[in-house]
Amino acid sequence: MNRWRYAALFLLGLLVSFSVSRFQNLPGYMDADYYFAGGIQLAQGKGFTEPYIWNYLSDPQALPNPSHTYWMPLASIVAALGMWISGLTTYAAGRAPFILLSACVPVLTANLAFQVSRQTRLAMTSGALSIFSMYYAPFMPATDNYAIYMLLGATFLILAPRAERWIPIALGALAGLLTLARSDGLLWLALASLTVVWNGRYSLPRRKALPAGALILVGYILVMGFWHYRNYMLFGALLAPGGGRLLWLENYNQTFIYPPDLLTRASFLQAGWGVALQNRAVAFQANLSNAFAAQGEIFLLPFILWGLWRLRMDARVRVAVVGWLALFVAMTVIFPFAGSRGSFFHAGAAFQPMWWVAAPVGLNAALLWLRARGQFTDEYAPHIFQGVLVLIATLMTLYLVNVRVTAGSWAQDDAIYAKVEQALQESGIRQGDVVIVRNPPGYFIASNRFAVALPFGDEATILSVAEKFNARYLILESDGVFEEIQDLYDQPNGNSEFTYLGEVGDARLYRIVP
């Protein structure tokens, strides 16, 4: 692989990511809203604080609130970097680094593929597959962790077989960066230890195991130490308290429960093991479907599996497979609601470069098997079939991007918030008034107004949140109404404690009567 091939992959990746971004004027969904809004706070010198609350799991007490107590801060830091460089706090400035990072994904994927196969043609095919990434393509330019996770995961696997003494500390630092991006990045700290143990080229007798483990921790702490210290100063613990409460969810909507101390081990056990097992069965089915469609990319899956089998003696492959299986179990058994609602798709991005590496290897193995039986004996058959593989990926990517982005559905829900804010201003909302809404960071981006999440519960729960955070207005959207308050949406004049102000699209607006 020469530098011109890497340059070609970078430029094509840049072109595709930039083209997708042309149809995305807003972050588009709450995760990206949150990271972008966090970047704005950092770029404006307000530090790790947020004028919105999207869930109550960390038991926030007031606005503004300490930020990133559930989601981690790296994507916001990257977004802020684009704003600092440009001097602007626009979405275009915030997402610019993510477009560049997306263009680097095929470069590292091709480099990993070349290290594994030593074949330029296979490496270029892997790089092309990472450019036309199907289900991931609409999210690559967004202010989220997809490109970050792919780059960090690929770098981890590229470094894994190397024997230099600094490798354990580098793997620990990469595990730290993955954790700074997403809390499930802690899995990579265990994978770093596993990598050092499995690395046949790295001499590791028992007397060296402890120093190697210590170096991994040193690398991790160099990256994550400041964040753990910040959590300890705020919460008296290395990790924010919200994540632990996820263990006791009985349904996804309880992610927005208020007050958060209603989530306990006792309440989980009281619901019964039947409910818990049923929820995990649903998560298993959802995550398996995700593995087949999004991560396996449907038609690539047989070739990925065959390629992984052919490469099974490679330590990088074993680390990736074991890590993915551990992630699947965690997102099915321990965090079934987060996993089935997107976390498995998000976190699986770190392993995606290895699947793109394995697919062309599997295709080659299939062709060799057929050739041994007298079929496809033409010397150009591998070139043709690899081209067809990339062509199918390209066509499916174009279709999925069109459905998800260019057809006008991107950010369709959040685009209404600017009109909602205008209607509230006409109804007399004041500068410092707080609103309760489905997507608080999205509303803040549209209005620069403090906002808190619609809590899971009934009208009394909403009133408790309103009193706690001095919220005076409520916004209910048809696709974000819990069953317990459906009557309030369907009969907007039916409760005297909520004055109905009218509607904007499918959003109904209320003034909360003190």
Buried (B, 14 or more C-beta within 10 A) or exposed (E): BEEEBBEBBBEBBBEBBBBBBEBBEBBBBBBBBBBBBBBBBBBEEBEBBBBBBBBBBBBBEEBBBBBBBBBBBBBBBBBBBBBBEBEBBEBBBBBBBBBBBBBBBBBBBBBBBBBBBEBBBBBBBBBBBBBBBBBBBBBBBBBBBBBBBBBBBBBBBBBBBBEEEEBBBBBBBBBBBBBBBBBBBBBBBBBBBBBBEBBEEBEBEEEEEEEBBEBBBBBBBEBBEEBBEBBEEBBEEEBBBBBEBBEBBBEBBBBBBBBBEBBEEEBBEEBEEEEBEEBBEBBBEBBEEBBEBBBBBEEBBBBBBBBBEBBEEBBBBBBBBBBBEBBBEBBBEEBBBBBBBBBBBBBBBBBBBBBBBBBBBBBBBBBEEBBEEEEBEEEEBBEEBBEEBBEBBBEBBBEBBEEBBBEEEBBEBBBBBBEBBEBBEEEEBEEEBBBBBBBBBBBBBBBEBBBBBBBBBBBEBBBBBBEBBBBBBBBBBBEBBBEBBEBBBEEBEEBEBBBBBEBBEBBBBBBBEE
